[in-house]
Amino acid sequence: MVFVALATGVISIGSRHGLIAPPAAQAQNLGQRVVSGAVLGEDSAPLVGATVFLKNEKTKAIRSYTSTNMGHYYFAQVNMAEDYELWAEKGGKKSAAKTVSSWDTRKEFVSDLKLK
């Protein structure tokens, strides 16, 4: 069997059946991630009962989570191949929106959201 090295990997030429197989695709952002963090007030204290929103930029579907007694929020099974917008609201105040990008390869995206 003869091997040819390419920039993308090694492929086999002249297999038993005379087929040339391309190298396997190296998909980086397949699967799920966790998005979590804490909601903080202007004084940087954790906020209980804030609503955290996670909006899928493609489908426009919105998931929400109410922050815990330590201000924490948690979204599981967030598709890594999609882009999301993340923000929090409570009592008429809103945090800056953050982007959870499909280009980000982290399996755990942790970000605190500060209300203004």
Secondary structure, DSSP 8 states (H G I E B T S, - for coil): -EEEEETTEEEEES-TTS---------SS-SEEEEEEEEE-TTS-B-TT-EEEEEETTT--EEEEE--TTSEEEEEEEETTS-EEEEEEETTEEB--EEE-TT---SEEE--EEB-
